[in-house]
């Protein structure tokens, strides 16, 4: 058995699980493992399209390089933005997204991808759009796999 890390995002009674991209964004994943678990607020994005985000300005991140970074995440992608031009955040793409802020387009480090359906991600985004800020808990959990693809 091989141990792999998963990110668990819990909103209400629903937990979303993401595979972490440790080979593609190793320094970003190491930083997340230090600052998580975290209880915070999940909000609808204002500028980026169909996505939600968690402000993580209250955590102390090390200086992180751009690694596996993108402005255009795919549905389910989780980006860690270490605050180069804007506040630190985790962005969760729920549909078509162009990561932006008042400072312009931002490139976040793609650290994981949620194992969720299109309908689940749409419901998550619509919840924050319709009902506003939602309590969220984000943690990393080690899981075991047999190593088969």
C-alpha positions as CSV (number, residue, x, y, z in Angstrom):
1,X,0.0,0.0,0.0
2,X,1.1,3.5,-0.8
3,X,0.1,6.6,1.3
4,X,-1.3,9.5,-0.6
5,X,-2.5,12.9,0.6
6,X,-6.1,14.1,0.0
7,X,-7.6,17.5,0.7
8,X,-11.0,17.3,2.4
9,X,-13.2,20.4,2.1
10,X,-16.3,20.2,4.3
11,X,-19.2,22.6,3.7
12,X,-22.2,21.9,5.9
13,X,-22.8,18.1,5.9
14,X,-21.0,17.6,2.6
15,X,-17.3,16.7,2.3
16,X,-15.6,17.1,-1.0
17,X,-12.3,15.2,-1.6
18,X,-9.5,16.3,-3.8
19,X,-6.4,14.4,-4.9
20,X,-3.3,16.5,-4.2
21,X,-0.8,17.1,-6.9
22,X,2.3,16.6,-4.8
23,X,4.6,16.0,-7.8
24,X,3.4,19.0,-9.7
25,X,3.2,21.5,-6.8
26,X,5.5,20.1,-4.1
27,X,6.3,23.3,-2.2
28,X,2.7,24.5,-2.2
29,X,1.5,21.1,-0.9
30,X,4.2,21.2,1.9
31,X,3.0,24.7,2.9
32,X,-0.7,23.5,3.0
33,X,0.3,20.6,5.2
34,X,1.7,23.1,7.7
35,X,-1.2,25.5,7.8
36,X,-4.1,23.0,7.6
37,X,-6.5,22.1,9.2
38,X,-8.3,25.4,8.9
39,X,-11.9,26.5,9.7
40,X,-12.9,29.6,7.6
41,X,-15.5,30.9,5.3
42,X,-16.3,29.8,1.7
43,X,-17.5,32.7,-0.5
44,X,-18.6,33.2,-4.1
45,X,-16.0,34.8,-6.3
46,X,-16.7,38.4,-7.4
47,X,-14.4,38.6,-10.4
48,X,-13.5,35.1,-11.7
49,X,-16.7,33.4,-12.9
50,X,-18.1,30.2,-11.6
51,X,-16.0,29.6,-8.5
52,X,-15.7,29.9,-4.8
53,X,-12.8,31.0,-2.6
54,X,-11.4,31.0,0.9
55,X,-9.4,33.9,2.2
56,X,-6.3,32.6,3.9
57,X,-4.6,35.9,4.7
58,X,-4.6,34.9,8.4
59,X,-2.1,32.0,7.8
60,X,1.6,32.5,7.4
61,X,2.7,31.0,4.1
62,X,6.4,30.8,3.2
63,X,7.5,32.5,0.0
64,X,6.2,30.1,-2.7
65,X,7.3,29.9,-6.3
66,X,4.8,29.7,-9.2
67,X,4.4,26.0,-9.7
68,X,1.8,24.3,-11.8
69,X,0.2,27.7,-12.0
70,X,-2.8,28.7,-14.2
71,X,-5.2,31.6,-14.7
72,X,-7.8,29.3,-16.3
73,X,-8.5,26.4,-13.9
74,X,-10.8,23.5,-15.0
75,X,-13.9,22.5,-13.1
76,X,-13.0,21.1,-9.7
77,X,-9.4,22.5,-9.7
78,X,-8.1,24.0,-6.5
79,X,-5.6,26.8,-6.7
80,X,-3.4,28.1,-4.0
81,X,-2.7,31.8,-4.4
82,X,0.1,32.9,-2.1
83,X,-0.6,36.6,-2.4
84,X,1.8,38.0,-5.0
85,X,-0.6,40.9,-6.0
86,X,-3.7,40.3,-3.9
87,X,-4.8,38.5,-0.7
88,X,-3.8,34.9,-0.1
89,X,-6.5,32.5,-1.0
90,X,-7.7,29.0,-2.1
91,X,-9.9,29.2,-5.2
92,X,-12.2,26.3,-6.1
93,X,-13.3,26.3,-9.8
94,X,-16.9,25.1,-10.1
95,X,-17.3,25.9,-13.8
96,X,-15.8,28.3,-16.4
97,X,-13.3,30.4,-14.5
98,X,-10.7,33.0,-15.2
99,X,-8.9,33.8,-12.0
100,X,-9.1,37.6,-11.5
101,X,-9.1,40.3,-8.9
102,X,-9.1,44.1,-9.0
103,X,-5.4,43.8,-9.7
104,X,-6.1,41.9,-12.9
105,X,-5.6,38.2,-13.9
106,X,-3.9,36.1,-11.3
107,X,-2.1,32.8,-11.7
108,X,-2.7,30.4,-8.8
109,X,-0.8,27.2,-8.1
110,X,-2.9,24.2,-9.0
111,X,-2.6,22.0,-6.0
112,X,-5.5,19.5,-6.3
113,X,-8.7,18.5,-8.1
114,X,-12.0,17.7,-6.4
115,X,-13.5,14.4,-7.1
116,X,-17.0,15.9,-7.6
117,X,-19.6,15.8,-10.4
118,X,-20.5,18.8,-12.4
119,X,-23.9,18.9,-10.6
120,X,-22.2,18.9,-7.1
121,X,-19.8,21.7,-8.1
122,X,-22.7,23.8,-9.5
123,X,-24.7,23.3,-6.3
124,X,-21.7,24.4,-4.2
125,X,-21.2,27.5,-6.3
126,X,-25.0,28.3,-6.3
127,X,-25.1,27.8,-2.5
128,X,-22.6,30.6,-2.0
129,X,-24.2,32.8,-4.6
130,X,-27.7,32.3,-3.3
131,X,-27.1,32.0,0.5
132,X,-23.8,33.9,0.9
133,X,-20.8,32.9,3.0
134,X,-20.7,29.3,4.2
135,X,-18.6,27.8,7.0
136,X,-15.9,25.6,5.6
137,X,-13.3,23.3,7.1
138,X,-10.3,22.3,5.1
139,X,-7.9,19.5,6.1
140,X,-5.4,17.1,4.7
141,X,-5.9,13.4,5.3
142,X,-3.6,10.5,4.4
143,X,-5.2,7.7,2.4
144,X,-3.9,4.4,1.3
145,X,-3.9,3.1,-2.3
146,X,-2.7,-0.1,-3.8
147,X,-0.6,1.9,-6.3
148,X,-2.6,0.7,-9.4
149,X,-3.7,3.3,-11.9
